[in-house]
Amino acid sequence: MADLKALFEQAAQDIKTLSERPDNDTLLRLYALYKQGAEGDVSGPKPGFFDFVGTAKYEAWAKLKGTPQEEAMQKYIDLVKKLTA
């Protein structure tokens, strides 16, 4: 788990160095996987109706409810590797 956590944290740094911004769907997937890996299942109230970005992020994260944190971390790492290749 310690190795996975270190790889996860490194991937979070690596994603900041992308030369090209990913599309919005990929960004939402990255956000959701990161939050699920770092914090577990979605928590807190859903953002207000007019907070479109916040709502999209919340819903993307909520779709991963029940996914083990380790699995989310690995999927995040794999996606970052694909994007940085």
PDB file of N, CA, C and O in Angstrom:
ATOM      1  N   MET A   1       0.825  -1.197   0.000  1.00  0.00           N
ATOM      2  CA  MET A   1       0.000   0.000   0.000  1.00  0.00           C
ATOM      3  C   MET A   1       0.868   1.259   0.000  1.00  0.00           C
ATOM      4  O   MET A   1       0.540   2.244  -0.661  1.00  0.00           O
ATOM      5  N   ALA A   2       1.975   1.223   0.744  1.00  0.00           N
ATOM      6  CA  ALA A   2       2.854   2.394   0.802  1.00  0.00           C
ATOM      7  C   ALA A   2       3.414   2.717  -0.580  1.00  0.00           C
ATOM      8  O   ALA A   2       3.510   3.884  -0.959  1.00  0.00           O
ATOM      9  N   ASP A   3       3.787   1.666  -1.340  1.00  0.00           N
ATOM     10  CA  ASP A   3       4.302   1.885  -2.693  1.00  0.00           C
ATOM     11  C   ASP A   3       3.222   2.462  -3.593  1.00  0.00           C
ATOM     12  O   ASP A   3       3.487   3.369  -4.382  1.00  0.00           O
ATOM     13  N   LEU A   4       2.009   1.943  -3.479  1.00  0.00           N
ATOM     14  CA  LEU A   4       0.895   2.435  -4.281  1.00  0.00           C
ATOM     15  C   LEU A   4       0.613   3.897  -3.950  1.00  0.00           C
ATOM     16  O   LEU A   4       0.376   4.707  -4.847  1.00  0.00           O
ATOM     17  N   LYS A   5       0.638   4.228  -2.681  1.00  0.00           N
ATOM     18  CA  LYS A   5       0.396   5.615  -2.251  1.00  0.00           C
ATOM     19  C   LYS A   5       1.475   6.544  -2.817  1.00  0.00           C
ATOM     20  O   LYS A   5       1.169   7.652  -3.257  1.00  0.00           O
ATOM     21  N   ALA A   6       2.719   6.101  -2.805  1.00  0.00           N
ATOM     22  CA  ALA A   6       3.814   6.911  -3.352  1.00  0.00           C
ATOM     23  C   ALA A   6       3.640   7.100  -4.858  1.00  0.00           C
ATOM     24  O   ALA A   6       3.842   8.200  -5.372  1.00  0.00           O
ATOM     25  N   LEU A   7       3.269   6.041  -5.561  1.00  0.00           N
ATOM     26  CA  LEU A   7       3.032   6.134  -7.007  1.00  0.00           C
ATOM     27  C   LEU A   7       1.850   7.057  -7.304  1.00  0.00           C
ATOM     28  O   LEU A   7       1.874   7.824  -8.267  1.00  0.00           O
ATOM     29  N   PHE A   8       0.822   6.972  -6.469  1.00  0.00           N
ATOM     30  CA  PHE A   8      -0.366   7.813  -6.608  1.00  0.00           C
ATOM     31  C   PHE A   8       0.011   9.288  -6.443  1.00  0.00           C
ATOM     32  O   PHE A   8      -0.402  10.135  -7.236  1.00  0.00           O
ATOM     33  N   GLU A   9       0.787   9.580  -5.420  1.00  0.00           N
ATOM     34  CA  GLU A   9       1.217  10.959  -5.178  1.00  0.00           C
ATOM     35  C   GLU A   9       2.124  11.465  -6.298  1.00  0.00           C
ATOM     36  O   GLU A   9       2.050  12.633  -6.679  1.00  0.00           O
ATOM     37  N   GLN A  10       2.980  10.585  -6.827  1.00  0.00           N
ATOM     38  CA  GLN A  10       3.842  10.965  -7.942  1.00  0.00           C
ATOM     39  C   GLN A  10       3.009  11.249  -9.188  1.00  0.00           C
ATOM     40  O   GLN A  10       3.284  12.201  -9.919  1.00  0.00           O
ATOM     41  N   ALA A  11       1.993  10.424  -9.429  1.00  0.00           N
ATOM     42  CA  ALA A  11       1.113  10.634 -10.583  1.00  0.00           C
ATOM     43  C   ALA A  11       0.389  11.972 -10.466  1.00  0.00           C
ATOM     44  O   ALA A  11       0.190  12.662 -11.466  1.00  0.00           O
ATOM     45  N   ALA A  12      -0.002  12.340  -9.251  1.00  0.00           N
ATOM     46  CA  ALA A  12      -0.668  13.624  -9.030  1.00  0.00           C
ATOM     47  C   ALA A  12       0.266  14.785  -9.380  1.00  0.00           C
ATOM     48  O   ALA A  12      -0.194  15.829  -9.843  1.00  0.00           O
ATOM     49  N   GLN A  13       1.558  14.613  -9.164  1.00  0.00           N
ATOM     50  CA  GLN A  13       2.535  15.636  -9.554  1.00  0.00           C
ATOM     51  C   GLN A  13       2.778  15.610 -11.064  1.00  0.00           C
ATOM     52  O   GLN A  13       2.872  16.655 -11.707  1.00  0.00           O
ATOM     53  N   ASP A  14       2.878  14.395 -11.618  1.00  0.00           N
ATOM     54  CA  ASP A  14       3.157  14.244 -13.049  1.00  0.00           C
ATOM     55  C   ASP A  14       2.068  14.862 -13.919  1.00  0.00           C
ATOM     56  O   ASP A  14       2.355  15.413 -14.981  1.00  0.00           O
ATOM     57  N   ILE A  15       0.823  14.772 -13.470  1.00  0.00           N
ATOM     58  CA  ILE A  15      -0.288  15.274 -14.280  1.00  0.00           C
ATOM     59  C   ILE A  15      -0.199  16.788 -14.466  1.00  0.00           C
ATOM     60  O   ILE A  15      -0.732  17.334 -15.432  1.00  0.00           O
ATOM     61  N   LYS A  16       0.471  17.456 -13.545  1.00  0.00           N
ATOM     62  CA  LYS A  16       0.607  18.913 -13.622  1.00  0.00           C
ATOM     63  C   LYS A  16       1.574  19.349 -14.716  1.00  0.00           C
ATOM     64  O   LYS A  16       1.620  20.527 -15.069  1.00  0.00           O
ATOM     65  N   THR A  17       2.348  18.405 -15.256  1.00  0.00           N
ATOM     66  CA  THR A  17       3.362  18.758 -16.251  1.00  0.00           C
ATOM     67  C   THR A  17       2.952  18.396 -17.675  1.00  0.00           C
ATOM     68  O   THR A  17       3.785  18.411 -18.580  1.00  0.00           O
ATOM     69  N   LEU A  18       1.683  18.074 -17.881  1.00  0.00           N
ATOM     70  CA  LEU A  18       1.240  17.721 -19.230  1.00  0.00           C
ATOM     71  C   LEU A  18       1.441  18.900 -20.175  1.00  0.00           C
ATOM     72  O   LEU A  18       1.204  20.050 -19.808  1.00  0.00           O
ATOM     73  N   SER A  19       1.877  18.603 -21.383  1.00  0.00           N
ATOM     74  CA  SER A  19       2.083  19.666 -22.359  1.00  0.00           C
ATOM     75  C   SER A  19       0.758  20.101 -22.981  1.00  0.00           C
ATOM     76  O   SER A  19       0.634  21.227 -23.463  1.00  0.00           O
ATOM     77  N   GLU A  20      -0.223  19.212 -22.970  1.00  0.00           N
ATOM     78  CA  GLU A  20      -1.516  19.501 -23.572  1.00  0.00           C
ATOM     79  C   GLU A  20      -2.624  19.213 -22.559  1.00  0.00           C
ATOM     80  O   GLU A  20      -2.593  18.195 -21.869  1.00  0.00           O
ATOM     81  N   ARG A  21      -3.591  20.106 -22.477  1.00  0.00           N
ATOM     82  CA  ARG A  21      -4.704  19.934 -21.537  1.00  0.00           C
ATOM     83  C   ARG A  21      -5.630  18.829 -22.045  1.00  0.00           C
ATOM     84  O   ARG A  21      -6.050  18.862 -23.202  1.00  0.00           O
ATOM     85  N   PRO A  22      -5.953  17.851 -21.194  1.00  0.00           N
ATOM     86  CA  PRO A  22      -6.891  16.796 -21.600  1.00  0.00           C
ATOM     87  C   PRO A  22      -8.298  17.363 -21.808  1.00  0.00           C
ATOM     88  O   PRO A  22      -8.613  18.457 -21.340  1.00  0.00           O
ATOM     89  N   ASP A  23      -9.138  16.602 -22.517  1.00  0.00           N
ATOM     90  CA  ASP A  23     -10.517  17.040 -22.718  1.00  0.00           C
ATOM     91  C   ASP A  23     -11.271  16.989 -21.381  1.00  0.00           C
ATOM     92  O   ASP A  23     -10.797  16.402 -20.408  1.00  0.00           O
ATOM     93  N   ASN A  24     -12.433  17.607 -21.355  1.00  0.00           N
ATOM     94  CA  ASN A  24     -13.193  17.724 -20.106  1.00  0.00           C
ATOM     95  C   ASN A  24     -13.585  16.376 -19.513  1.00  0.00           C
ATOM     96  O   ASN A  24     -13.553  16.211 -18.294  1.00  0.00           O
ATOM     97  N   ASP A  25     -13.956  15.406 -20.356  1.00  0.00           N
ATOM     98  CA  ASP A  25     -14.321  14.081 -19.845  1.00  0.00           C
ATOM     99  C   ASP A  25     -13.141  13.430 -19.130  1.00  0.00           C
ATOM    100  O   ASP A  25     -13.304  12.817 -18.075  1.00  0.00           O
ATOM    101  N   THR A  26     -11.958  13.568 -19.710  1.00  0.00           N
ATOM    102  CA  THR A  26     -10.758  12.999 -19.097  1.00  0.00           C
ATOM    103  C   THR A  26     -10.427  13.727 -17.797  1.00  0.00           C
ATOM    104  O   THR A  26     -10.036  13.099 -16.813  1.00  0.00           O
ATOM    105  N   LEU A  27     -10.582  15.043 -17.795  1.00  0.00           N
ATOM    106  CA  LEU A  27     -10.333  15.812 -16.571  1.00  0.00           C
ATOM    107  C   LEU A  27     -11.284  15.389 -15.449  1.00  0.00           C
ATOM    108  O   LEU A  27     -10.873  15.267 -14.295  1.00  0.00           O
ATOM    109  N   LEU A  28     -12.547  15.169 -15.791  1.00  0.00           N
ATOM    110  CA  LEU A  28     -13.508  14.716 -14.780  1.00  0.00           C
ATOM    111  C   LEU A  28     -13.147  13.333 -14.267  1.00  0.00           C
ATOM    112  O   LEU A  28     -13.266  13.058 -13.073  1.00  0.00           O
ATOM    113  N   ARG A  29     -12.703  12.459 -15.171  1.00  0.00           N
ATOM    114  CA  ARG A  29     -12.301  11.104 -14.771  1.00  0.00           C
ATOM    115  C   ARG A  29     -11.096  11.179 -13.828  1.00  0.00           C
ATOM    116  O   ARG A  29     -11.056  10.495 -12.806  1.00  0.00           O
ATOM    117  N   LEU A  30     -10.118  12.012 -14.181  1.00  0.00           N
ATOM    118  CA  LEU A  30      -8.949  12.196 -13.321  1.00  0.00           C
ATOM    119  C   LEU A  30      -9.364  12.712 -11.943  1.00  0.00           C
ATOM    120  O   LEU A  30      -8.904  12.208 -10.919  1.00  0.00           O
ATOM    121  N   TYR A  31     -10.227  13.710 -11.929  1.00  0.00           N
ATOM    122  CA  TYR A  31     -10.688  14.291 -10.667  1.00  0.00           C
ATOM    123  C   TYR A  31     -11.371  13.228  -9.809  1.00  0.00           C
ATOM    124  O   TYR A  31     -11.067  13.084  -8.625  1.00  0.00           O
ATOM    125  N   ALA A  32     -12.294  12.487 -10.416  1.00  0.00           N
ATOM    126  CA  ALA A  32     -13.061  11.486  -9.671  1.00  0.00           C
ATOM    127  C   ALA A  32     -12.156  10.388  -9.124  1.00  0.00           C
ATOM    128  O   ALA A  32     -12.288   9.989  -7.967  1.00  0.00           O
ATOM    129  N   LEU A  33     -11.243   9.901  -9.951  1.00  0.00           N
ATOM    130  CA  LEU A  33     -10.329   8.849  -9.493  1.00  0.00           C
ATOM    131  C   LEU A  33      -9.422   9.363  -8.379  1.00  0.00           C
ATOM    132  O   LEU A  33      -9.152   8.653  -7.409  1.00  0.00           O
ATOM    133  N   TYR A  34      -8.956  10.598  -8.525  1.00  0.00           N
ATOM    134  CA  TYR A  34      -8.097  11.167  -7.487  1.00  0.00           C
ATOM    135  C   TYR A  34      -8.855  11.279  -6.162  1.00  0.00           C
ATOM    136  O   TYR A  34      -8.357  10.853  -5.120  1.00  0.00           O
ATOM    137  N   LYS A  35     -10.049  11.848  -6.207  1.00  0.00           N
ATOM    138  CA  LYS A  35     -10.829  12.024  -4.983  1.00  0.00           C
ATOM    139  C   LYS A  35     -11.179  10.678  -4.349  1.00  0.00           C
ATOM    140  O   LYS A  35     -11.106  10.528  -3.130  1.00  0.00           O
ATOM    141  N   GLN A  36     -11.560   9.701  -5.175  1.00  0.00           N
ATOM    142  CA  GLN A  36     -11.907   8.382  -4.644  1.00  0.00           C
ATOM    143  C   GLN A  36     -10.676   7.726  -4.026  1.00  0.00           C
ATOM    144  O   GLN A  36     -10.764   7.101  -2.969  1.00  0.00           O
ATOM    145  N   GLY A  37      -9.532   7.870  -4.686  1.00  0.00           N
ATOM    146  CA  GLY A  37      -8.300   7.294  -4.168  1.00  0.00           C
ATOM    147  C   GLY A  37      -7.822   7.976  -2.901  1.00  0.00           C
ATOM    148  O   GLY A  37      -7.328   7.317  -1.986  1.00  0.00           O
ATOM    149  N   ALA A  38      -7.964   9.277  -2.843  1.00  0.00           N
ATOM    150  CA  ALA A  38      -7.469  10.040  -1.701  1.00  0.00           C
ATOM    151  C   ALA A  38      -8.433  10.045  -0.514  1.00  0.00           C
ATOM    152  O   ALA A  38      -8.003   9.989   0.638  1.00  0.00           O
ATOM    153  N   GLU A  39      -9.734  10.112  -0.795  1.00  0.00           N
ATOM    154  CA  GLU A  39     -10.706  10.313   0.283  1.00  0.00           C
ATOM    155  C   GLU A  39     -11.734   9.199   0.430  1.00  0.00           C
ATOM    156  O   GLU A  39     -12.402   9.113   1.461  1.00  0.00           O
ATOM    157  N   GLY A  40     -11.873   8.348  -0.574  1.00  0.00           N
ATOM    158  CA  GLY A  40     -12.913   7.322  -0.519  1.00  0.00           C
ATOM    159  C   GLY A  40     -14.212   7.845  -1.112  1.00  0.00           C
ATOM    160  O   GLY A  40     -14.206   8.768  -1.926  1.00  0.00           O
ATOM    161  N   ASP A  41     -15.317   7.253  -0.702  1.00  0.00           N
ATOM    162  CA  ASP A  41     -16.616   7.612  -1.270  1.00  0.00           C
ATOM    163  C   ASP A  41     -16.946   9.087  -1.075  1.00  0.00           C
ATOM    164  O   ASP A  41     -16.537   9.717  -0.099  1.00  0.00           O
ATOM    165  N   VAL A  42     -17.702   9.617  -2.038  1.00  0.00           N
ATOM    166  CA  VAL A  42     -18.117  11.014  -2.035  1.00  0.00           C
ATOM    167  C   VAL A  42     -18.806  11.355  -0.717  1.00  0.00           C
ATOM    168  O   VAL A  42     -19.543  10.549  -0.149  1.00  0.00           O
ATOM    169  N   SER A  43     -18.541  12.572  -0.251  1.00  0.00           N
ATOM    170  CA  SER A  43     -19.152  13.021   0.994  1.00  0.00           C
ATOM    171  C   SER A  43     -19.519  14.489   0.850  1.00  0.00           C
ATOM    172  O   SER A  43     -19.058  15.175  -0.062  1.00  0.00           O
ATOM    173  N   GLY A  44     -20.339  14.946   1.746  1.00  0.00           N
ATOM    174  CA  GLY A  44     -20.743  16.343   1.714  1.00  0.00           C
ATOM    175  C   GLY A  44     -21.933  16.553   0.802  1.00  0.00           C
ATOM    176  O   GLY A  44     -22.303  15.667   0.031  1.00  0.00           O
ATOM    177  N   PRO A  45     -22.527  17.725   0.894  1.00  0.00           N
ATOM    178  CA  PRO A  45     -23.709  18.016   0.078  1.00  0.00           C
ATOM    179  C   PRO A  45     -23.341  18.247  -1.387  1.00  0.00           C
ATOM    180  O   PRO A  45     -22.245  18.708  -1.709  1.00  0.00           O
ATOM    181  N   LYS A  46     -24.278  17.918  -2.253  1.00  0.00           N
ATOM    182  CA  LYS A  46     -24.092  18.168  -3.683  1.00  0.00           C
ATOM    183  C   LYS A  46     -24.119  19.683  -3.906  1.00  0.00           C
ATOM    184  O   LYS A  46     -24.936  20.384  -3.310  1.00  0.00           O
ATOM    185  N   PRO A  47     -23.221  20.190  -4.768  1.00  0.00           N
ATOM    186  CA  PRO A  47     -23.208  21.635  -5.037  1.00  0.00           C
ATOM    187  C   PRO A  47     -24.549  22.121  -5.592  1.00  0.00           C
ATOM    188  O   PRO A  47     -25.345  21.333  -6.104  1.00  0.00           O
ATOM    189  N   GLY A  48     -24.779  23.405  -5.484  1.00  0.00           N
ATOM    190  CA  GLY A  48     -26.021  24.011  -5.950  1.00  0.00           C
ATOM    191  C   GLY A  48     -26.238  23.859  -7.445  1.00  0.00           C
ATOM    192  O   GLY A  48     -25.303  23.585  -8.198  1.00  0.00           O
ATOM    193  N   PHE A  49     -27.469  24.039  -7.858  1.00  0.00           N
ATOM    194  CA  PHE A  49     -27.887  23.846  -9.247  1.00  0.00           C
ATOM    195  C   PHE A  49     -27.074  24.687 -10.230  1.00  0.00           C
ATOM    196  O   PHE A  49     -26.757  24.218 -11.323  1.00  0.00           O
ATOM    197  N   PHE A  50     -26.740  25.896  -9.865  1.00  0.00           N
ATOM    198  CA  PHE A  50     -26.040  26.785 -10.790  1.00  0.00           C
ATOM    199  C   PHE A  50     -24.521  26.635 -10.754  1.00  0.00           C
ATOM    200  O   PHE A  50     -23.814  27.303 -11.508  1.00  0.00           O
ATOM    201  N   ASP A  51     -24.024  25.775  -9.895  1.00  0.00           N
ATOM    202  CA  ASP A  51     -22.589  25.466  -9.853  1.00  0.00           C
ATOM    203  C   ASP A  51     -22.350  24.271 -10.779  1.00  0.00           C
ATOM    204  O   ASP A  51     -22.207  23.136 -10.325  1.00  0.00           O
ATOM    205  N   PHE A  52     -22.310  24.547 -12.073  1.00  0.00           N
ATOM    206  CA  PHE A  52     -22.236  23.484 -13.074  1.00  0.00           C
ATOM    207  C   PHE A  52     -20.963  22.660 -12.960  1.00  0.00           C
ATOM    208  O   PHE A  52     -21.007  21.433 -13.043  1.00  0.00           O
ATOM    209  N   VAL A  53     -19.836  23.321 -12.772  1.00  0.00           N
ATOM    210  CA  VAL A  53     -18.560  22.613 -12.667  1.00  0.00           C
ATOM    211  C   VAL A  53     -18.532  21.771 -11.394  1.00  0.00           C
ATOM    212  O   VAL A  53     -18.161  20.598 -11.428  1.00  0.00           O
ATOM    213  N   GLY A  54     -18.923  22.370 -10.281  1.00  0.00           N
ATOM    214  CA  GLY A  54     -18.952  21.643  -9.016  1.00  0.00           C
ATOM    215  C   GLY A  54     -19.874  20.438  -9.072  1.00  0.00           C
ATOM    216  O   GLY A  54     -19.546  19.373  -8.549  1.00  0.00           O
ATOM    217  N   THR A  55     -21.027  20.604  -9.706  1.00  0.00           N
ATOM    218  CA  THR A  55     -21.981  19.500  -9.839  1.00  0.00           C
ATOM    219  C   THR A  55     -21.403  18.393 -10.703  1.00  0.00           C
ATOM    220  O   THR A  55     -21.544  17.216 -10.373  1.00  0.00           O
ATOM    221  N   ALA A  56     -20.756  18.750 -11.804  1.00  0.00           N
ATOM    222  CA  ALA A  56     -20.155  17.739 -12.689  1.00  0.00           C
ATOM    223  C   ALA A  56     -19.077  16.958 -11.949  1.00  0.00           C
ATOM    224  O   ALA A  56     -18.994  15.736 -12.075  1.00  0.00           O
ATOM    225  N   LYS A  57     -18.256  17.656 -11.183  1.00  0.00           N
ATOM    226  CA  LYS A  57     -17.206  16.990 -10.412  1.00  0.00           C
ATOM    227  C   LYS A  57     -17.812  16.059  -9.364  1.00  0.00           C
ATOM    228  O   LYS A  57     -17.380  14.917  -9.210  1.00  0.00           O
ATOM    229  N   TYR A  58     -18.813  16.557  -8.650  1.00  0.00           N
ATOM    230  CA  TYR A  58     -19.468  15.765  -7.607  1.00  0.00           C
ATOM    231  C   TYR A  58     -20.075  14.495  -8.206  1.00  0.00           C
ATOM    232  O   TYR A  58     -19.910  13.405  -7.659  1.00  0.00           O
ATOM    233  N   GLU A  59     -20.772  14.640  -9.326  1.00  0.00           N
ATOM    234  CA  GLU A  59     -21.426  13.490  -9.951  1.00  0.00           C
ATOM    235  C   GLU A  59     -20.414  12.487 -10.489  1.00  0.00           C
ATOM    236  O   GLU A  59     -20.640  11.280 -10.408  1.00  0.00           O
ATOM    237  N   ALA A  60     -19.300  12.969 -11.039  1.00  0.00           N
ATOM    238  CA  ALA A  60     -18.256  12.060 -11.525  1.00  0.00           C
ATOM    239  C   ALA A  60     -17.682  11.258 -10.366  1.00  0.00           C
ATOM    240  O   ALA A  60     -17.454  10.055 -10.495  1.00  0.00           O
ATOM    241  N   TRP A  61     -17.450  11.911  -9.246  1.00  0.00           N
ATOM    242  CA  TRP A  61     -16.925  11.237  -8.057  1.00  0.00           C
ATOM    243  C   TRP A  61     -17.966  10.264  -7.500  1.00  0.00           C
ATOM    244  O   TRP A  61     -17.620   9.153  -7.097  1.00  0.00           O
ATOM    245  N   ALA A  62     -19.233  10.672  -7.474  1.00  0.00           N
ATOM    246  CA  ALA A  62     -20.303   9.831  -6.929  1.00  0.00           C
ATOM    247  C   ALA A  62     -20.454   8.533  -7.718  1.00  0.00           C
ATOM    248  O   ALA A  62     -20.844   7.511  -7.153  1.00  0.00           O
ATOM    249  N   LYS A  63     -20.150   8.559  -9.014  1.00  0.00           N
ATOM    250  CA  LYS A  63     -20.241   7.345  -9.844  1.00  0.00           C
ATOM    251  C   LYS A  63     -19.267   6.266  -9.376  1.00  0.00           C
ATOM    252  O   LYS A  63     -19.471   5.083  -9.651  1.00  0.00           O
ATOM    253  N   LEU A  64     -18.225   6.663  -8.680  1.00  0.00           N
ATOM    254  CA  LEU A  64     -17.218   5.706  -8.209  1.00  0.00           C
ATOM    255  C   LEU A  64     -17.513   5.189  -6.803  1.00  0.00           C
ATOM    256  O   LEU A  64     -16.709   4.452  -6.231  1.00  0.00           O
ATOM    257  N   LYS A  65     -18.646   5.565  -6.252  1.00  0.00           N
ATOM    258  CA  LYS A  65     -19.002   5.134  -4.891  1.00  0.00           C
ATOM    259  C   LYS A  65     -18.909   3.617  -4.787  1.00  0.00           C
ATOM    260  O   LYS A  65     -19.438   2.891  -5.629  1.00  0.00           O
ATOM    261  N   GLY A  66     -18.237   3.155  -3.756  1.00  0.00           N
ATOM    262  CA  GLY A  66     -18.062   1.720  -3.538  1.00  0.00           C
ATOM    263  C   GLY A  66     -16.776   1.165  -4.128  1.00  0.00           C
ATOM    264  O   GLY A  66     -16.404   0.029  -3.834  1.00  0.00           O
ATOM    265  N   THR A  67     -16.089   1.951  -4.958  1.00  0.00           N
ATOM    266  CA  THR A  67     -14.812   1.524  -5.523  1.00  0.00           C
ATOM    267  C   THR A  67     -13.755   1.605  -4.421  1.00  0.00           C
ATOM    268  O   THR A  67     -13.608   2.651  -3.788  1.00  0.00           O
ATOM    269  N   PRO A  68     -13.020   0.521  -4.185  1.00  0.00           N
ATOM    270  CA  PRO A  68     -11.968   0.571  -3.159  1.00  0.00           C
ATOM    271  C   PRO A  68     -10.933   1.653  -3.488  1.00  0.00           C
ATOM    272  O   PRO A  68     -10.622   1.887  -4.655  1.00  0.00           O
ATOM    273  N   GLN A  69     -10.413   2.301  -2.463  1.00  0.00           N
ATOM    274  CA  GLN A  69      -9.439   3.373  -2.675  1.00  0.00           C
ATOM    275  C   GLN A  69      -8.219   2.882  -3.441  1.00  0.00           C
ATOM    276  O   GLN A  69      -7.707   3.595  -4.304  1.00  0.00           O
ATOM    277  N   GLU A  70      -7.748   1.681  -3.142  1.00  0.00           N
ATOM    278  CA  GLU A  70      -6.565   1.146  -3.824  1.00  0.00           C
ATOM    279  C   GLU A  70      -6.827   0.973  -5.321  1.00  0.00           C
ATOM    280  O   GLU A  70      -5.953   1.249  -6.143  1.00  0.00           O
ATOM    281  N   GLU A  71      -8.020   0.520  -5.666  1.00  0.00           N
ATOM    282  CA  GLU A  71      -8.376   0.352  -7.078  1.00  0.00           C
ATOM    283  C   GLU A  71      -8.434   1.700  -7.784  1.00  0.00           C
ATOM    284  O   GLU A  71      -7.954   1.834  -8.909  1.00  0.00           O
ATOM    285  N   ALA A  72      -9.020   2.696  -7.131  1.00  0.00           N
ATOM    286  CA  ALA A  72      -9.089   4.038  -7.710  1.00  0.00           C
ATOM    287  C   ALA A  72      -7.691   4.619  -7.892  1.00  0.00           C
ATOM    288  O   ALA A  72      -7.405   5.253  -8.908  1.00  0.00           O
ATOM    289  N   MET A  73      -6.820   4.401  -6.907  1.00  0.00           N
ATOM    290  CA  MET A  73      -5.438   4.879  -7.023  1.00  0.00           C
ATOM    291  C   MET A  73      -4.757   4.262  -8.238  1.00  0.00           C
ATOM    292  O   MET A  73      -4.110   4.964  -9.014  1.00  0.00           O
ATOM    293  N   GLN A  74      -4.903   2.953  -8.403  1.00  0.00           N
ATOM    294  CA  GLN A  74      -4.251   2.265  -9.517  1.00  0.00           C
ATOM    295  C   GLN A  74      -4.795   2.754 -10.853  1.00  0.00           C
ATOM    296  O   GLN A  74      -4.029   2.956 -11.796  1.00  0.00           O
ATOM    297  N   LYS A  75      -6.106   2.947 -10.945  1.00  0.00           N
ATOM    298  CA  LYS A  75      -6.704   3.449 -12.190  1.00  0.00           C
ATOM    299  C   LYS A  75      -6.224   4.871 -12.484  1.00  0.00           C
ATOM    300  O   LYS A  75      -5.999   5.222 -13.643  1.00  0.00           O
ATOM    301  N   TYR A  76      -6.069   5.676 -11.458  1.00  0.00           N
ATOM    302  CA  TYR A  76      -5.558   7.038 -11.619  1.00  0.00           C
ATOM    303  C   TYR A  76      -4.126   6.995 -12.147  1.00  0.00           C
ATOM    304  O   TYR A  76      -3.784   7.697 -13.100  1.00  0.00           O
ATOM    305  N   ILE A  77      -3.300   6.170 -11.525  1.00  0.00           N
ATOM    306  CA  ILE A  77      -1.903   6.020 -11.951  1.00  0.00           C
ATOM    307  C   ILE A  77      -1.843   5.580 -13.407  1.00  0.00           C
ATOM    308  O   ILE A  77      -1.073   6.133 -14.193  1.00  0.00           O
ATOM    309  N   ASP A  78      -2.652   4.587 -13.771  1.00  0.00           N
ATOM    310  CA  ASP A  78      -2.664   4.075 -15.142  1.00  0.00           C
ATOM    311  C   ASP A  78      -3.087   5.148 -16.138  1.00  0.00           C
ATOM    312  O   ASP A  78      -2.498   5.261 -17.213  1.00  0.00           O
ATOM    313  N   LEU A  79      -4.100   5.935 -15.793  1.00  0.00           N
ATOM    314  CA  LEU A  79      -4.572   6.985 -16.691  1.00  0.00           C
ATOM    315  C   LEU A  79      -3.517   8.078 -16.851  1.00  0.00           C
ATOM    316  O   LEU A  79      -3.300   8.570 -17.958  1.00  0.00           O
ATOM    317  N   VAL A  80      -2.870   8.455 -15.769  1.00  0.00           N
ATOM    318  CA  VAL A  80      -1.810   9.471 -15.850  1.00  0.00           C
ATOM    319  C   VAL A  80      -0.662   8.962 -16.720  1.00  0.00           C
ATOM    320  O   VAL A  80      -0.133   9.709 -17.544  1.00  0.00           O
ATOM    321  N   LYS A  81      -0.276   7.705 -16.544  1.00  0.00           N
ATOM    322  CA  LYS A  81       0.795   7.132 -17.378  1.00  0.00           C
ATOM    323  C   LYS A  81       0.424   7.191 -18.849  1.00  0.00           C
ATOM    324  O   LYS A  81       1.258   7.517 -19.693  1.00  0.00           O
ATOM    325  N   LYS A  82      -0.826   6.877 -19.154  1.00  0.00           N
ATOM    326  CA  LYS A  82      -1.302   6.910 -20.541  1.00  0.00           C
ATOM    327  C   LYS A  82      -1.228   8.334 -21.102  1.00  0.00           C
ATOM    328  O   LYS A  82      -0.827   8.534 -22.249  1.00  0.00           O
ATOM    329  N   LEU A  83      -1.612   9.305 -20.300  1.00  0.00           N
ATOM    330  CA  LEU A  83      -1.620  10.699 -20.749  1.00  0.00           C
ATOM    331  C   LEU A  83      -0.219  11.291 -20.868  1.00  0.00           C
ATOM    332  O   LEU A  83       0.007  12.187 -21.681  1.00  0.00           O
ATOM    333  N   THR A  84       0.714  10.803 -20.070  1.00  0.00           N
ATOM    334  CA  THR A  84       2.069  11.354 -20.100  1.00  0.00           C
ATOM    335  C   THR A  84       2.991  10.589 -21.040  1.00  0.00           C
ATOM    336  O   THR A  84       4.148  10.969 -21.221  1.00  0.00           O
ATOM    337  N   ALA A  85       2.492   9.523 -21.635  1.00  0.00           N
ATOM    338  CA  ALA A  85       3.326   8.705 -22.539  1.00  0.00           C
ATOM    339  C   ALA A  85       3.568   9.412 -23.859  1.00  0.00           C
ATOM    340  O   ALA A  85       4.245   8.872 -24.734  1.00  0.00           O
TER     341      ALA A  85
END
